[in-house]
Amino acid sequence: MTEEKKPYEKNAGQILLEELKPDPEHQTGGVKSFWLSIRMPILAVFSGLVLSAVLIVVTSEEVYAGFGAGLGSGFAAIWKVVIESYGALFAGSLGSPANIISALQSGDALAIRRAFNPFLESLVASTPYIFAGLAVALGFRSGLFNIGVEGQLFLGAIFSAFVGYSITGLPAIIHIPLALLAGALGGALWGFIPGLLKAKTGGHEVINTIMMNYIAFRLSEWLLTGPMKRPDSYNPISPTISDNAKLFRFFQDPIRFHAGFFFALAAAWVVYWFLFKTKWGFNFRSVGANPNAARYAGMNITLTTVLAMSLSGALAGLAGANEVLGVNHNLAMAFSSGYGFDSIALALLGKSHPLGVVLAALLFGTLRNGATKMMVVTGIPIDIISVLQAMILAFIAAPAIIRTIYRLRKPKDEEEDSPLQSFGG
């Protein structure tokens, strides 16, 4: 029987594997383990909805008028305002059940498409969130805080738009992959620069990526008012991309659901396979978990850092390419409504796991799409969705708040620190 080695006799690889291997004593059953992994995000979303409802109530003139007429009328007004607000939010994002049932009973194909359009539009809004969330999550897994997703998204859009309209005569089977590849290349370039600075000089990626964001914004403005401006337009907008570069849409206008959604799901699967099934993915996670142990084990920290930031940027670039090729079919100023910044909260909500990112992206896309109808029906500003997302981010970043509110005990196998605290050093 082999005698167990003492700690100082173990090699670096054994030490690293032991550090990364879960403790069997902390393993739980399948159902219990699943619940422990999802309860914090679920409670964070629920708490955000509750606090947003409170904000809606305290800013509603109808509620104050109700309390002026009596206590009962006031509480009735509260119930009415909350139900109408969230009812409009989810009807605008998932569709009205009454309209869906009526359309299905009628058998009219056009009516059915229109009834399901809110749900399909939510998928359209979720698609760039999936790409951008994967970009941030890949950085998190590698120990990097990529705040430059918005700028990388812009570069991806610039590259894909240029390939989309400047090259003609190619069949769609070649033109679409080429334009997507160009978008990934643009984002990768914008991720490579801060990655190289981080690896070679120790420059913090948070500062560098923020600076790169502003360079990307100003670069896009210059291009759209100069070299990339549409010749026949007074507005800062690029030429329309070739029909052969447009992502396939499954229905006729005005339904915009396109193949980019399935490309995003495929990207999520590839990221999962890369992170958890390949040697490079293991290196990424090892460097993110403990760079000192990874260096001691002989891993190339410099190469891993640069490659992680470049791949993160490539995913962000695909988000921009998706918007150009699948939705807008051109590039205009400020075409992204904060997808890159929202993706930080999204990746935290999804716990930096590709499946969690997809689910969080679907939630954010649903909220974003339904906010417009909520504003039209109830008059509540669309900014309430930004407040809701900020609350969810606060609860995810500080899980102790959720434990205190709901009197939850901290499991032994749950991390002590906030996901954000890993990037403080």
N, C-alpha and C positions, 0 to 999 in steps of 0.2 A: 504494500500500500504506500502510495507516494506521500511523503511528509509535506504538509502545507508550508508554503514559503512565508517567511516573515516579510512585513511590509517593505523593509529596505532592500529585500532581495528580489522584489518583483520588477519587471521591466516596465517601460513607459506605456506600452500598448495594453498590458494587463491593468495598470492603474486607470487608464482612460476608460477602458471597457467597464470596469467596476464602478467608476463614477457615473457613467451614463446608463448603466443597467438599473431598472427599477428594483426597489427593495421588495422581495416576496412578502415580507411581513405587512407591507402596506398595500398589497394587491387586494382588490375587492371583487365581489361578484359582478357578472356582466351587467345586470340591470342597475344595480347600485352604482357601479362605476360610471355607467352612462349618465345616470341622473346627476351624479356629482360633477360631471364634466359640463353639463348643460344648464344646471340650475342657476349659476351666476349670470350668464347672458340672458336667460329668460326673465329672471327677477329684475335685472337691470332695465330691460325693455319695458316690463310691466310698470316699474317704478317711474320710468320716464313718461309713460302714457298717463299715469296718475297725476304727476306733477304738471304735465302739460295741460291736463284737464283743469287743474286748479288755476293755472295761469289764464286759460280761456274764460273761466268763470269770473275771476276778479277783474277782468278787462271788458266784461260784457255789460252794456247798458241795460239790456233786457233783464238781467239778474237784479240789478239795483232797482229797476222799476218794479219788479216783482216783490222785492222785500218792502218797497214803499207801500204796496197794497196789502201786505200782511205776511206773516211768517210762512204760512202754508204756500202762498203764491210764490214766495221767494225760492223755496226748495223745489217747487214744481218748475220754476224757470231754470234753476240749475240743472235739473234732470233733462229738460228739453234742450238746453243749449249744448250740453255734453253729447247727448244722443244724436242731435242733428249734426254736430260738428264731426264726430267720428263716423257717423253714418255716411255723411257726404265724402269723408276721406276715403273710406273703404269702398264705397260705391264707385267713386271716381278712379280707383286703382284696380279693383277686381271686377267691377260691373254690377249692375243692379240685378238681384235675383229675379225680380218681377219681369224685367225686360228680357232676361235670358230665357225664362220659362215661356214667356209669350212668343219669343222668336222661334224657339224650338217647336212649339205647338203649331206655329204658322207654316213651318217648313220652308220659309223664304230664305234662300242662301244669303242674300244681301243683308237681311235683317239679323240673321244669326251672326254674320261677321261683325256687324255694328254692335251687337249686344256683347260680344266677346272682346271687342277692341280695347276697352279699358285694361283688361287683363293682359292682352298682348302688348299694349303700350307700356305696361309696367315691366314686362320682360325686356323691351327695348331699352328702357331707362336703367335696368339692372345690368345690362351687358357691359358697359364701360366700367361699372363698379366692380364686376368680377375681375376684369383684367387689372384694374388699378389696385384692388384689394390684394390680389395675388402678388403684385409687385411689392407692396409694403410688407406682406406676410413673409415673403422670401427674404427680405432684408432683416426682419425681426429674427427669423430662424438662424440667420447668419451673424447675429449680434450687431446689426447695423440699423440705424434709424433713418430711413430714406424719406425725407420730407420733400424731396425734389420730384415726386411723381407728377405733379401738375406741370412742371416745366418739361419733363421727359415726355409727357402726353402731348404737349404742344409740338415738340420736335418730331415725334412720330407722325402727327397730323401733317406737318409741313412736308416731310419726306414722302409720305404716301400720296398726298394731294399732288405733289409735283410729278411723281411717277404716273399718277392717275390721269392727268390731263396732258402731259407733255409727250407721252409715248402713245402712238396710235397704230392701228393695224394688227395688234396682237389679239389672239383669241382669248376669251375669258378664262379658260383653264390655265393660261400662262400669265395673263395680265393681273388677275386678282391675287394669286400667290406672290407675284413680284411686288405689287403695291403693299401687301401686308408685310413682306420681308423688309421693304424699304422703311415702313413705319417702325418695325422692331429695331432696325439698324439705327434710325434716328434716336430712339429712346435709349438704346444701348450706349451710343456715343455720349449722350448727356449723363448717363450713369457711370460710364467709364472714367470720366474726368475726376469727379469727387472720390471715386473708389481708388484711383491711382494716388491722389493727394493724401487720402487716408492711409494707404499702405506705405507710401514712400516718405511722407513728411509728418505723419501723425495729425494732419489737419482734420478737425472734427467734421464728420459727414453732415451733421445738422446745419452747421454754418455754411458749408460749401454748397449744399443742395439748395438752401434758401437763396443764396446768391445766384446760383444757376437758374433758379426759377425766374428771377427778374430779367436775367439776360435773355431767356427764352421768350418772355413776354415782349420785350422790346424788339427782339429779332423778328418775331412774327409781325409786329406792327410795321417795321421797316419793309419787310418783304411784301406785305399786302398793300402798302402804299407805293411800292416801287416795282421790283422785278417780277413779283407774282400777281400783281394787280390785273384784274380782268380789263382788257382794252376798252370794251364798250360800256364800262360802268363807272359811275362817279363814286361809288361806295368802295371801301377797302375790302375787297372780296376776290378770291382767286377764280380762274376759269372753272367751269363745270368739268368734272372728270369724265372720261370716256365711258360709254355704256358698258363696255366689256370689262371695266374695272369696278363696277358697282356690285356690291354683295347682293345675292339673290333674295328677292322679297317673295314671301309665300302667298300674299294676297294683293289685290289691286289697291291703289290709293283710295282712301287716305290711310289705310292700315299699313304701318311701317315695319312690321315684324319681319326680320331678315335672318340670314344664315349666320350672322355674327354671334348670335346667342349660342348656337351649338359649337362654334369655334371657341367661345369662352369656356364652355363646359369641357371641351377637349383640352384646353390649356390648363384647366384646374386638375384634370386627371394627370396630365404630363408633369405638372409641378409636384403632385402627390407622389407619382412614381419616382421622379428624380430625387426628391428629398428623403423618401423612406425606403427606396428599393435599390439605390445605386451607391457606389463608393463615393462619388463626388458629393452626393446629398448627405452622406454620413459625415464627410469632411466639413460641409457647411454647418451642419447642426453641432458638430463637435467644437468648431471654432466659436460658434455663437454661444454654446453652453459654458465653455471654459477655454479661452484662447491660450492661456499659459500651459494648461495640460496638453492641448493640441500641439503647441509648439514643441513641448518636451517629447511628444510622441513622434515628431519628425514631419508634421504636416506643414505645408507651405502656406503660412498665414498671408503673405503678400499676394500670392496668386489667388487664393481663396477669396480674399476681400475684394480684389479688383473684379474677379469673375462674378461674385455675388451681386455687386452693385451694377455690373453691366447687364446681367440677366434680369435683375429687378427693373432696370431702365427699359429693357426690351419689352417686358410685359406691359409697362406703362405706355410705351410707344404703340403697342397693339391696341390699347384703349383709344388713343387718338386716331389711329388708322381705322378702327371700327366706326367711329363717328363720321369720318370723312367718307368712307366707302359704303357704309350701310345706311346712314341717316341723312346727312347734309348734302353729300355729293359735291361739296366744295369746302374751301377753308375761309372762314371769316374771323374777324377780331373777336376775342373773348368768346369763342365757340364753346368752351368748356365752362360749365357753371359750378366749378369747384369740385369736380370729380376726384382730383388728386388729393385734395385736402380732406374730403369726406372719407377717403379710403383708409386713412389712419385710424379713425374711429371704427371703421368697418373691420379692419384686420384685427383690432383689439377685441371687438365683439365676437369675431370668429375664432379667437384664440390662436391666430396665425396658422390654422390648419386649413388646407384647401377646401374641404367640405364645409367647415364653418364659415369660410369666406363666401362661398356660394350662397349659403343660407342667409348670411348677413346682407349680402348684396341684393338678394331678392327682397328682403325687408326694406332696405333703404330705397330701392327702386320703386317699390310699392308706395312708400310714404311720399316720395318725391312726385310720383305721377298723380296721386290722389290729392295732393295739396292744392292744386289749381282749382279743382271742383269745390273743395272745401271753402276756398276763398270766395268763389262765385256764389255759392249757395248761402253761406252764413256770414260772409263779410270778414272772416277772420284772416289776418295777413298770412301770406304763404311762409313768412319767416318763422312761424310757430314750428315748422318742421325742422328748421335749423336749431331752434331751441331744444326740441325733443332730441335731436341727434347729439347735441352738446351734453344734455343730461345723461343720456346713455353712456357717452364716453366718460363722463365724470364717475359714474357708478362702476364702470368696468375698470377704470384706472385706480379706483380706491375701493376694492371689494370689502374692506372693513366696514364701510358705510352700510352695505347691503346686509352683512352679517349682524350688525347692530340693529338695524330696522326690523329684520325678520327673526332675530334671536337664533342665528345659526351657529353651530359649533364648527370650528375650523378643522377639517380633516387633516390627519397627519401627513397624507401624501399630497396635500395642496400647497402650492408655493406660498411662502410667507409674504413676498414682496409683490408690489404692483408690477404689471408687465412693463411699465415705463421706467422702473427704477434700474433696469439692466443697462440703460444707456446713459447713466449719469456720469460714468467715469471716462 
